[in-house]
Amino acid sequence: MRLWMVITIMTGALWAVTISGKEDAMPDLKGKKVLIVIAATDFRDEEYFEPCNRLRQCGAAVTVASSVKGQAVSVFGKTVATDLKIAECKAEDYDAIVFIGGPGAAEFFTNATAQALARAAMEQGKVLAAICIAPVTLANAGVLTGKKATVFPSLQSQLAARGALVVSQDVAQDGKLLTASGPKAAREFALALAKMLE
């Protein structure tokens, strides 16, 4: 109990420092449209909620897609309404496409529709982002070749095998491509994504 209290106090202190910092300035994203792709089950909570909440707070219109329409369920059992099936999505309708991680995100690794969406986003000069294990979907789509990228540590070899320039850091940006390594990078990922869309 005491350790929990110490962690809570420290987290609060860090939060206070962060929100007083310049990096937390809210960019104006009114008029920006973002597609967030989550797994039908077992997408990672903070990897979804951090960027989704951040983008909406900044005024962006966020659409959520999955392999199912209706509801998706997170790792921690939270339900999120999904607006569209991924097959209904077109890259040209959005300023950014964001793939969220968590164990369920493996469903998109070999999904031709997800890969086509990632390729279209790159071809059209959109912001393309992925966190945790989701960069594997981008690698399999062929869009990370020669690009600096990060991923959940146990999957670095999968990115390297597809020609990515793998870096061991929480968040990596290469042009309009943004990748992050996992849940602990969710907040930094959200901040970087909002800044890229500004």
CYANA upper distance limits for C-alpha pairs under 8 A (distance plus 0.5 A):
  1 MET  CA      5 MET  CA      6.77
  2 ARG  CA      6 VAL  CA      6.76
  3 LEU  CA      7 ILE  CA      6.68
  4 TRP  CA      8 THR  CA      6.63
  5 MET  CA      9 ILE  CA      6.66
  6 VAL  CA     10 MET  CA      6.59
  7 ILE  CA     11 THR  CA      6.47
  8 THR  CA     12 GLY  CA      6.65
  9 ILE  CA     13 ALA  CA      6.71
 10 MET  CA     14 LEU  CA      6.66
 11 THR  CA     15 TRP  CA      6.55
 12 GLY  CA     16 ALA  CA      6.65
 13 ALA  CA     17 VAL  CA      6.78
 14 LEU  CA     18 THR  CA      6.59
 15 TRP  CA     19 ILE  CA      6.60
 16 ALA  CA     20 SER  CA      6.79
 17 VAL  CA     21 GLY  CA      6.86
 18 THR  CA     23 GLU  CA      8.17
 18 THR  CA     24 ASP  CA      7.26
 19 ILE  CA     24 ASP  CA      6.14
 20 SER  CA     24 ASP  CA      7.76
 21 GLY  CA     25 ALA  CA      8.17
 23 GLU  CA    191 LEU  CA      8.06
 24 ASP  CA    191 LEU  CA      7.79
 26 MET  CA     57 GLN  CA      8.45
 26 MET  CA     58 CYS  CA      6.44
 27 PRO  CA     58 CYS  CA      6.41
 27 PRO  CA    194 ALA  CA      7.31
 27 PRO  CA    195 LYS  CA      7.18
 27 PRO  CA    198 GLU  CA      6.41
 28 ASP  CA     58 CYS  CA      5.93
 28 ASP  CA     59 GLY  CA      6.92
 28 ASP  CA    198 GLU  CA      6.99
 29 LEU  CA     55 LEU  CA      7.90
 29 LEU  CA     58 CYS  CA      5.80
 29 LEU  CA     59 GLY  CA      5.48
 29 LEU  CA     60 ALA  CA      5.43
 29 LEU  CA    194 ALA  CA      8.17
 29 LEU  CA    197 LEU  CA      7.47
 29 LEU  CA    198 GLU  CA      6.52
 30 LYS  CA     58 CYS  CA      7.55
 30 LYS  CA     59 GLY  CA      4.99
 30 LYS  CA     60 ALA  CA      5.67
 30 LYS  CA     61 ALA  CA      8.08
 31 GLY  CA     59 GLY  CA      7.98
 31 GLY  CA     60 ALA  CA      6.79
 31 GLY  CA     61 ALA  CA      7.68
 32 LYS  CA     59 GLY  CA      8.22
 32 LYS  CA     60 ALA  CA      5.45
 32 LYS  CA     61 ALA  CA      6.69
 32 LYS  CA     94 TYR  CA      8.06
 32 LYS  CA     95 ASP  CA      6.63
 32 LYS  CA    197 LEU  CA      8.04
 33 LYS  CA     60 ALA  CA      6.34
 33 LYS  CA     61 ALA  CA      5.35
 33 LYS  CA     62 VAL  CA      6.54
 33 LYS  CA     63 THR  CA      8.18
 33 LYS  CA     93 ASP  CA      8.04
 33 LYS  CA     94 TYR  CA      5.40
 33 LYS  CA     95 ASP  CA      5.84
 33 LYS  CA     96 ALA  CA      7.35
 34 VAL  CA     60 ALA  CA      7.47
 34 VAL  CA     61 ALA  CA      6.68
 34 VAL  CA     62 VAL  CA      5.37
 34 VAL  CA     63 THR  CA      6.72
 34 VAL  CA     94 TYR  CA      5.94
 34 VAL  CA     95 ASP  CA      6.30
 34 VAL  CA     96 ALA  CA      5.36
 34 VAL  CA     97 ILE  CA      6.50
 34 VAL  CA     98 VAL  CA      8.01
 35 LEU  CA     62 VAL  CA      6.42
 35 LEU  CA     63 THR  CA      5.38
 35 LEU  CA     64 VAL  CA      6.38
 35 LEU  CA     65 ALA  CA      7.48
 35 LEU  CA     94 TYR  CA      6.94
 35 LEU  CA     96 ALA  CA      6.77
 35 LEU  CA     97 ILE  CA      5.35
 35 LEU  CA     98 VAL  CA      6.62
 36 ILE  CA     52 CYS  CA      8.26
 36 ILE  CA     62 VAL  CA      7.55
 36 ILE  CA     63 THR  CA      6.68
 36 ILE  CA     64 VAL  CA      5.40
 36 ILE  CA     65 ALA  CA      6.63
 36 ILE  CA     97 ILE  CA      6.54
 36 ILE  CA     98 VAL  CA      5.21
 36 ILE  CA     99 PHE  CA      6.54
 36 ILE  CA    100 ILE  CA      7.65
 37 VAL  CA     64 VAL  CA      6.47
 37 VAL  CA     65 ALA  CA      5.32
 37 VAL  CA     66 SER  CA      6.08
 37 VAL  CA     86 ILE  CA      7.87
 37 VAL  CA     97 ILE  CA      8.03
 37 VAL  CA     98 VAL  CA      6.52
 37 VAL  CA     99 PHE  CA      5.36
 37 VAL  CA    100 ILE  CA      6.59
 38 ILE  CA     43 PHE  CA      6.53
 38 ILE  CA     48 TYR  CA      8.23
 38 ILE  CA     64 VAL  CA      7.81
 38 ILE  CA     65 ALA  CA      6.85
 38 ILE  CA     66 SER  CA      5.70
 38 ILE  CA     72 ALA  CA      8.16
 38 ILE  CA     99 PHE  CA      7.00
 38 ILE  CA    100 ILE  CA      5.92
 38 ILE  CA    101 GLY  CA      7.95
 38 ILE  CA    105 ALA  CA      7.43
 39 ALA  CA     43 PHE  CA      5.86
 39 ALA  CA     66 SER  CA      6.16
 39 ALA  CA     67 SER  CA      7.25
 39 ALA  CA     72 ALA  CA      7.44
 39 ALA  CA    100 ILE  CA      8.21
 39 ALA  CA    101 GLY  CA      8.48
 39 ALA  CA    104 GLY  CA      5.82
 39 ALA  CA    105 ALA  CA      5.67
 39 ALA  CA    107 GLU  CA      7.43
 39 ALA  CA    108 PHE  CA      8.31
 40 ALA  CA     66 SER  CA      6.40
 40 ALA  CA     67 SER  CA      6.48
 40 ALA  CA     68 VAL  CA      6.52
 40 ALA  CA     71 GLN  CA      7.98
 40 ALA  CA     72 ALA  CA      5.06
 40 ALA  CA     73 VAL  CA      6.80
 40 ALA  CA    104 GLY  CA      7.67
 41 THR  CA     72 ALA  CA      6.20
 41 THR  CA     73 VAL  CA      5.22
 41 THR  CA     74 SER  CA      6.30
 41 THR  CA     75 VAL  CA      7.69
 41 THR  CA    104 GLY  CA      6.10
 42 ASP  CA     73 VAL  CA      6.64
 42 ASP  CA     74 SER  CA      5.06
 42 ASP  CA     75 VAL  CA      4.66
 42 ASP  CA     76 PHE  CA      8.27
 42 ASP  CA    102 GLY  CA      6.47
 42 ASP  CA    103 PRO  CA      6.30
 42 ASP  CA    104 GLY  CA      5.02
 42 ASP  CA    105 ALA  CA      8.02
 43 PHE  CA     48 TYR  CA      8.11
 43 PHE  CA     73 VAL  CA      7.63
 43 PHE  CA     74 SER  CA      5.30
 43 PHE  CA     75 VAL  CA      6.18
 43 PHE  CA    100 ILE  CA      7.28
 43 PHE  CA    101 GLY  CA      6.26
 43 PHE  CA    102 GLY  CA      4.90
 43 PHE  CA    103 PRO  CA      6.94
 43 PHE  CA    104 GLY  CA      5.85
 43 PHE  CA    105 ALA  CA      6.77
 44 ARG  CA     48 TYR  CA      6.97
 44 ARG  CA     74 SER  CA      6.41
 44 ARG  CA     75 VAL  CA      6.00
 44 ARG  CA     76 PHE  CA      8.27
 44 ARG  CA    100 ILE  CA      7.76
 44 ARG  CA    101 GLY  CA      6.30
 44 ARG  CA    102 GLY  CA      4.75
 44 ARG  CA    103 PRO  CA      8.01
 44 ARG  CA    183 PRO  CA      7.84
 45 ASP  CA     49 PHE  CA      6.51
 45 ASP  CA     74 SER  CA      6.36
 45 ASP  CA     75 VAL  CA      7.01
 45 ASP  CA     76 PHE  CA      7.34
 45 ASP  CA     78 LYS  CA      8.21
 46 GLU  CA     50 GLU  CA      6.00
 46 GLU  CA    183 PRO  CA      6.63
 46 GLU  CA    186 ALA  CA      6.67
 47 GLU  CA     51 PRO  CA      7.41
 47 GLU  CA    100 ILE  CA      6.62
 47 GLU  CA    101 GLY  CA      7.16
 47 GLU  CA    102 GLY  CA      8.45
 47 GLU  CA    131 ILE  CA      7.52
 47 GLU  CA    182 GLY  CA      7.84
 47 GLU  CA    183 PRO  CA      6.21
 47 GLU  CA    186 ALA  CA      5.50
 48 TYR  CA     52 CYS  CA      6.50
 48 TYR  CA    100 ILE  CA      6.55
 49 PHE  CA     53 ASN  CA      6.17
 50 GLU  CA     54 ARG  CA      6.55
 50 GLU  CA    186 ALA  CA      6.58
 50 GLU  CA    187 ARG  CA      6.26
 50 GLU  CA    190 ALA  CA      6.41
 51 PRO  CA     55 LEU  CA      6.45
 51 PRO  CA    186 ALA  CA      7.76
 51 PRO  CA    187 ARG  CA      7.71
 51 PRO  CA    189 PHE  CA      7.64
 51 PRO  CA    190 ALA  CA      4.67
 51 PRO  CA    191 LEU  CA      8.03
 51 PRO  CA    193 LEU  CA      7.98
 52 CYS  CA     56 ARG  CA      6.71
 52 CYS  CA     62 VAL  CA      7.55
 52 CYS  CA    190 ALA  CA      8.36
 53 ASN  CA     57 GLN  CA      6.52
 54 ARG  CA     58 CYS  CA      6.81
 54 ARG  CA    190 ALA  CA      6.88
 54 ARG  CA    191 LEU  CA      7.92
 54 ARG  CA    194 ALA  CA      7.82
 55 LEU  CA     59 GLY  CA      6.97
 55 LEU  CA     60 ALA  CA      5.85
 55 LEU  CA     61 ALA  CA      8.22
 55 LEU  CA     62 VAL  CA      7.85
 55 LEU  CA    190 ALA  CA      8.20
 55 LEU  CA    194 ALA  CA      6.70
 56 ARG  CA     60 ALA  CA      5.58
 56 ARG  CA     61 ALA  CA      6.97
 56 ARG  CA     62 VAL  CA      7.26
 58 CYS  CA    194 ALA  CA      8.25
 63 THR  CA     82 THR  CA      8.34
 63 THR  CA     83 ASP  CA      6.77
 63 THR  CA     84 LEU  CA      8.27
 64 VAL  CA     81 ALA  CA      7.97
 64 VAL  CA     82 THR  CA      5.57
 64 VAL  CA     83 ASP  CA      5.85
 64 VAL  CA     84 LEU  CA      7.10
 65 ALA  CA     69 LYS  CA      7.93
 65 ALA  CA     82 THR  CA      5.91
 65 ALA  CA     83 ASP  CA      6.32
 65 ALA  CA     84 LEU  CA      5.24
 65 ALA  CA     85 LYS  CA      5.86
 65 ALA  CA     86 ILE  CA      5.84
 65 ALA  CA     89 CYS  CA      8.27
 66 SER  CA     72 ALA  CA      7.96
 66 SER  CA     82 THR  CA      6.95
 66 SER  CA     84 LEU  CA      7.19
 66 SER  CA     85 LYS  CA      5.67
 66 SER  CA     86 ILE  CA      5.81
 67 SER  CA     85 LYS  CA      5.77
 67 SER  CA     86 ILE  CA      6.21
 67 SER  CA     87 ALA  CA      8.24
 68 VAL  CA     72 ALA  CA      7.79
 68 VAL  CA     82 THR  CA      7.90
 68 VAL  CA     84 LEU  CA      8.11
 68 VAL  CA     85 LYS  CA      6.01
 68 VAL  CA     86 ILE  CA      8.47
 69 LYS  CA     81 ALA  CA      8.42
 69 LYS  CA     82 THR  CA      5.88
 69 LYS  CA     83 ASP  CA      6.78
 69 LYS  CA     84 LEU  CA      5.98
 69 LYS  CA     85 LYS  CA      5.81
 70 GLY  CA     81 ALA  CA      6.10
 70 GLY  CA     82 THR  CA      5.61
 70 GLY  CA     83 ASP  CA      7.33
 70 GLY  CA     84 LEU  CA      8.49
 71 GLN  CA     79 THR  CA      6.69
 71 GLN  CA     80 VAL  CA      5.99
 71 GLN  CA     81 ALA  CA      5.04
 71 GLN  CA     82 THR  CA      5.87
 72 ALA  CA     79 THR  CA      6.08
 72 ALA  CA     80 VAL  CA      5.82
 72 ALA  CA     81 ALA  CA      7.00
 72 ALA  CA     82 THR  CA      7.13
 73 VAL  CA     77 GLY  CA      6.18
 73 VAL  CA     78 LYS  CA      6.07
 73 VAL  CA     79 THR  CA      5.05
 73 VAL  CA     80 VAL  CA      6.92
 74 SER  CA     78 LYS  CA      5.64
 74 SER  CA     79 THR  CA      6.85
 74 SER  CA     80 VAL  CA      8.27
 75 VAL  CA    102 GLY  CA      7.71
 84 LEU  CA     88 GLU  CA      6.81
 84 LEU  CA     89 CYS  CA      7.70
 85 LYS  CA     89 CYS  CA      7.65
 86 ILE  CA    113 THR  CA      7.62
 86 ILE  CA    114 ALA  CA      7.50
 87 ALA  CA    113 THR  CA      6.64
 89 CYS  CA     93 ASP  CA      8.36
 89 CYS  CA    117 LEU  CA      8.19
 90 LYS  CA     94 TYR  CA      8.20
 90 LYS  CA    117 LEU  CA      7.37
 91 ALA  CA     97 ILE  CA      7.80
 91 ALA  CA    117 LEU  CA      6.59
 91 ALA  CA    118 ALA  CA      8.45
 91 ALA  CA    120 ALA  CA      6.44
 91 ALA  CA    121 ALA  CA      5.80
 91 ALA  CA    124 GLN  CA      8.26
 91 ALA  CA    126 LYS  CA      8.33
 92 GLU  CA    120 ALA  CA      8.49
 92 GLU  CA    121 ALA  CA      7.99
 92 GLU  CA    124 GLN  CA      7.76
 94 TYR  CA    126 LYS  CA      8.13
 95 ASP  CA    126 LYS  CA      6.01
 95 ASP  CA    127 VAL  CA      6.88
 95 ASP  CA    197 LEU  CA      8.07
 96 ALA  CA    121 ALA  CA      8.10
 96 ALA  CA    126 LYS  CA      5.95
 96 ALA  CA    127 VAL  CA      4.94
 96 ALA  CA    128 LEU  CA      6.25
 96 ALA  CA    129 ALA  CA      8.11
 96 ALA  CA    197 LEU  CA      8.21
 97 ILE  CA    118 ALA  CA      8.05
 97 ILE  CA    121 ALA  CA      7.49
 97 ILE  CA    126 LYS  CA      7.94
 97 ILE  CA    127 VAL  CA      6.91
 97 ILE  CA    128 LEU  CA      5.60
 97 ILE  CA    129 ALA  CA      6.79
 98 VAL  CA    128 LEU  CA      6.53
 98 VAL  CA    129 ALA  CA      5.12
 98 VAL  CA    130 ALA  CA      6.10
 99 PHE  CA    129 ALA  CA      6.66
 99 PHE  CA    130 ALA  CA      5.02
 99 PHE  CA    131 ILE  CA      7.15
 99 PHE  CA    134 ALA  CA      6.41
 99 PHE  CA    135 PRO  CA      8.28
100 ILE  CA    105 ALA  CA      7.45
100 ILE  CA    130 ALA  CA      6.41
100 ILE  CA    131 ILE  CA      6.06
100 ILE  CA    132 CYS  CA      7.81
100 ILE  CA    134 ALA  CA      6.54
101 GLY  CA    105 ALA  CA      5.71
101 GLY  CA    130 ALA  CA      7.82
101 GLY  CA    131 ILE  CA      5.90
101 GLY  CA    132 CYS  CA      5.32
101 GLY  CA    133 ILE  CA      5.75
101 GLY  CA    134 ALA  CA      5.41
101 GLY  CA    182 GLY  CA      7.89
102 GLY  CA    132 CYS  CA      7.16
102 GLY  CA    133 ILE  CA      7.17
102 GLY  CA    134 ALA  CA      8.37
103 PRO  CA    133 ILE  CA      7.99
105 ALA  CA    109 PHE  CA      7.91
105 ALA  CA    133 ILE  CA      7.33
105 ALA  CA    134 ALA  CA      6.47
106 ALA  CA    133 ILE  CA      7.78
106 ALA  CA    134 ALA  CA      7.78
106 ALA  CA    137 THR  CA      8.41
107 GLU  CA    111 ASN  CA      7.48
108 PHE  CA    114 ALA  CA      6.65
108 PHE  CA    115 GLN  CA      8.38
108 PHE  CA    134 ALA  CA      8.43
108 PHE  CA    137 THR  CA      6.53
109 PHE  CA    134 ALA  CA      8.18
109 PHE  CA    136 VAL  CA      6.68
109 PHE  CA    137 THR  CA      4.92
109 PHE  CA    140 ASN  CA      7.22
110 THR  CA    115 GLN  CA      8.16
110 THR  CA    137 THR  CA      7.58
110 THR  CA    140 ASN  CA      7.65
111 ASN  CA    115 GLN  CA      6.80
112 ALA  CA    116 ALA  CA      6.54
113 THR  CA    117 LEU  CA      6.69
114 ALA  CA    118 ALA  CA      6.81
114 ALA  CA    137 THR  CA      7.94
115 GLN  CA    119 ARG  CA      6.71
115 GLN  CA    137 THR  CA      7.02
115 GLN  CA    138 LEU  CA      7.14
115 GLN  CA    140 ASN  CA      7.59
115 GLN  CA    141 ALA  CA      5.08
116 ALA  CA    120 ALA  CA      6.56
116 ALA  CA    141 ALA  CA      7.49
117 LEU  CA    121 ALA  CA      6.68
118 ALA  CA    122 MET  CA      6.92
118 ALA  CA    128 LEU  CA      7.60
118 ALA  CA    138 LEU  CA      6.84
118 ALA  CA    141 ALA  CA      7.25
118 ALA  CA    143 VAL  CA      7.86
119 ARG  CA    123 GLU  CA      6.64
119 ARG  CA    141 ALA  CA      6.92
119 ARG  CA    142 GLY  CA      7.98
119 ARG  CA    143 VAL  CA      6.75
120 ALA  CA    124 GLN  CA      6.52
121 ALA  CA    125 GLY  CA      6.72
121 ALA  CA    126 LYS  CA      5.53
121 ALA  CA    127 VAL  CA      7.62
121 ALA  CA    128 LEU  CA      6.91
122 MET  CA    126 LYS  CA      6.42
122 MET  CA    127 VAL  CA      8.04
122 MET  CA    128 LEU  CA      7.32
122 MET  CA    143 VAL  CA      7.62
125 GLY  CA    176 LYS  CA      7.74
126 LYS  CA    176 LYS  CA      7.28
127 VAL  CA    176 LYS  CA      5.27
127 VAL  CA    177 LEU  CA      6.52
127 VAL  CA    178 LEU  CA      8.13
127 VAL  CA    196 MET  CA      7.95
127 VAL  CA    197 LEU  CA      7.91
128 LEU  CA    176 LYS  CA      6.82
128 LEU  CA    177 LEU  CA      5.53
128 LEU  CA    178 LEU  CA      6.78
129 ALA  CA    135 PRO  CA      8.50
129 ALA  CA    177 LEU  CA      6.34
129 ALA  CA    178 LEU  CA      5.02
129 ALA  CA    179 THR  CA      6.09
129 ALA  CA    193 LEU  CA      8.19
130 ALA  CA    134 ALA  CA      5.83
130 ALA  CA    135 PRO  CA      5.67
130 ALA  CA    138 LEU  CA      8.24
130 ALA  CA    178 LEU  CA      7.01
130 ALA  CA    179 THR  CA      5.44
130 ALA  CA    180 ALA  CA      7.03
131 ILE  CA    135 PRO  CA      6.75
131 ILE  CA    151 VAL  CA      7.28
131 ILE  CA    152 PHE  CA      8.45
131 ILE  CA    179 THR  CA      5.97
131 ILE  CA    180 ALA  CA      4.95
131 ILE  CA    181 SER  CA      6.36
131 ILE  CA    182 GLY  CA      6.38
131 ILE  CA    186 ALA  CA      8.25
131 ILE  CA    189 PHE  CA      8.29
132 CYS  CA    151 VAL  CA      5.89
132 CYS  CA    152 PHE  CA      5.27
132 CYS  CA    180 ALA  CA      6.48
132 CYS  CA    181 SER  CA      5.12
132 CYS  CA    182 GLY  CA      4.39
132 CYS  CA    183 PRO  CA      7.46
133 ILE  CA    151 VAL  CA      6.42
133 ILE  CA    152 PHE  CA      5.93
133 ILE  CA    155 LEU  CA      7.53
133 ILE  CA    181 SER  CA      8.06
133 ILE  CA    182 GLY  CA      7.97
134 ALA  CA    138 LEU  CA      7.68
134 ALA  CA    151 VAL  CA      8.13
135 PRO  CA    139 ALA  CA      6.68
135 PRO  CA    149 ALA  CA      8.44
135 PRO  CA    150 THR  CA      8.01
135 PRO  CA    151 VAL  CA      6.50
135 PRO  CA    159 LEU  CA      8.13
135 PRO  CA    179 THR  CA      7.11
136 VAL  CA    140 ASN  CA      6.55
136 VAL  CA    151 VAL  CA      8.16
136 VAL  CA    155 LEU  CA      8.13
136 VAL  CA    158 GLN  CA      7.24
136 VAL  CA    159 LEU  CA      6.70
137 THR  CA    141 ALA  CA      6.69
138 LEU  CA    142 GLY  CA      7.01
138 LEU  CA    143 VAL  CA      6.29
138 LEU  CA    144 LEU  CA      6.90
139 ALA  CA    143 VAL  CA      6.40
139 ALA  CA    144 LEU  CA      5.64
139 ALA  CA    145 THR  CA      7.82
139 ALA  CA    158 GLN  CA      8.26
139 ALA  CA    159 LEU  CA      6.20
139 ALA  CA    162 ARG  CA      6.31
139 ALA  CA    163 GLY  CA      8.41
139 ALA  CA    164 ALA  CA      7.69
140 ASN  CA    162 ARG  CA      7.40
142 GLY  CA    162 ARG  CA      7.48
143 VAL  CA    147 LYS  CA      8.46
144 LEU  CA    148 LYS  CA      7.99
144 LEU  CA    149 ALA  CA      7.73
144 LEU  CA    159 LEU  CA      8.18
144 LEU  CA    162 ARG  CA      7.78
144 LEU  CA    163 GLY  CA      7.17
144 LEU  CA    164 ALA  CA      5.50
144 LEU  CA    165 LEU  CA      8.41
145 THR  CA    162 ARG  CA      6.80
145 THR  CA    163 GLY  CA      4.86
145 THR  CA    164 ALA  CA      5.24
145 THR  CA    165 LEU  CA      8.03
146 GLY  CA    163 GLY  CA      6.36
146 GLY  CA    164 ALA  CA      5.79
146 GLY  CA    165 LEU  CA      6.40
147 LYS  CA    163 GLY  CA      8.39
147 LYS  CA    164 ALA  CA      5.83
147 LYS  CA    165 LEU  CA      5.99
147 LYS  CA    174 ASP  CA      6.90
148 LYS  CA    164 ALA  CA      6.75
148 LYS  CA    165 LEU  CA      5.06
148 LYS  CA    166 VAL  CA      6.40
148 LYS  CA    167 VAL  CA      7.20
148 LYS  CA    172 ALA  CA      7.29
148 LYS  CA    173 GLN  CA      7.51
148 LYS  CA    174 ASP  CA      6.22
149 ALA  CA    164 ALA  CA      6.91
149 ALA  CA    165 LEU  CA      6.54
149 ALA  CA    166 VAL  CA      5.62
149 ALA  CA    167 VAL  CA      6.50
149 ALA  CA    172 ALA  CA      6.07
149 ALA  CA    173 GLN  CA      7.60
149 ALA  CA    174 ASP  CA      7.91
149 ALA  CA    178 LEU  CA      7.92
149 ALA  CA    179 THR  CA      6.26
149 ALA  CA    180 ALA  CA      8.36
150 THR  CA    156 GLN  CA      7.84
150 THR  CA    166 VAL  CA      6.08
150 THR  CA    167 VAL  CA      5.85
150 THR  CA    168 SER  CA      6.76
150 THR  CA    169 GLN  CA      6.98
150 THR  CA    170 ASP  CA      7.69
150 THR  CA    171 VAL  CA      7.20
150 THR  CA    172 ALA  CA      6.49
150 THR  CA    179 THR  CA      6.10
150 THR  CA    180 ALA  CA      6.18
150 THR  CA    181 SER  CA      6.22
151 VAL  CA    155 LEU  CA      7.00
151 VAL  CA    156 GLN  CA      6.56
151 VAL  CA    159 LEU  CA      8.34
151 VAL  CA    166 VAL  CA      8.48
151 VAL  CA    179 THR  CA      7.35
151 VAL  CA    180 ALA  CA      6.38
151 VAL  CA    181 SER  CA      4.80
151 VAL  CA    182 GLY  CA      7.68
152 PHE  CA    156 GLN  CA      7.38
152 PHE  CA    180 ALA  CA      8.26
152 PHE  CA    181 SER  CA      5.01
152 PHE  CA    182 GLY  CA      6.18
153 PRO  CA    168 SER  CA      8.11
153 PRO  CA    181 SER  CA      7.49
155 LEU  CA    159 LEU  CA      7.47
156 GLN  CA    160 ALA  CA      6.79
156 GLN  CA    166 VAL  CA      7.16
157 SER  CA    161 ALA  CA      6.49
158 GLN  CA    162 ARG  CA      7.12
159 LEU  CA    163 GLY  CA      7.13
159 LEU  CA    164 ALA  CA      5.88
159 LEU  CA    165 LEU  CA      8.42
159 LEU  CA    166 VAL  CA      7.32
160 ALA  CA    164 ALA  CA      5.46
160 ALA  CA    165 LEU  CA      7.02
160 ALA  CA    166 VAL  CA      6.66
167 VAL  CA    172 ALA  CA      8.03
169 GLN  CA    180 ALA  CA      8.29
169 GLN  CA    181 SER  CA      7.60
170 ASP  CA    180 ALA  CA      5.94
170 ASP  CA    181 SER  CA      5.60
170 ASP  CA    182 GLY  CA      7.94
170 ASP  CA    184 LYS  CA      8.38
170 ASP  CA    185 ALA  CA      5.97
171 VAL  CA    178 LEU  CA      7.79
171 VAL  CA    179 THR  CA      6.25
171 VAL  CA    180 ALA  CA      4.75
171 VAL  CA    181 SER  CA      6.97
171 VAL  CA    185 ALA  CA      7.21
171 VAL  CA    188 GLU  CA      7.59
171 VAL  CA    189 PHE  CA      6.76
172 ALA  CA    178 LEU  CA      6.32
172 ALA  CA    179 THR  CA      5.81
172 ALA  CA    180 ALA  CA      6.75
173 GLN  CA    177 LEU  CA      6.17
173 GLN  CA    178 LEU  CA      5.05
173 GLN  CA    179 THR  CA      7.03
174 ASP  CA    178 LEU  CA      7.03
176 LYS  CA    196 MET  CA      7.93
178 LEU  CA    189 PHE  CA      8.44
178 LEU  CA    193 LEU  CA      7.85
179 THR  CA    189 PHE  CA      8.14
180 ALA  CA    185 ALA  CA      6.74
180 ALA  CA    186 ALA  CA      8.04
180 ALA  CA    189 PHE  CA      6.74
181 SER  CA    185 ALA  CA      6.84
182 GLY  CA    186 ALA  CA      7.17
185 ALA  CA    189 PHE  CA      6.40
186 ALA  CA    190 ALA  CA      6.62
187 ARG  CA    191 LEU  CA      6.77
188 GLU  CA    192 ALA  CA      6.61
189 PHE  CA    193 LEU  CA      6.54
190 ALA  CA    194 ALA  CA      6.76
191 LEU  CA    195 LYS  CA      6.76
192 ALA  CA    196 MET  CA      6.66
193 LEU  CA    197 LEU  CA      6.92
194 ALA  CA    198 GLU  CA      6.84
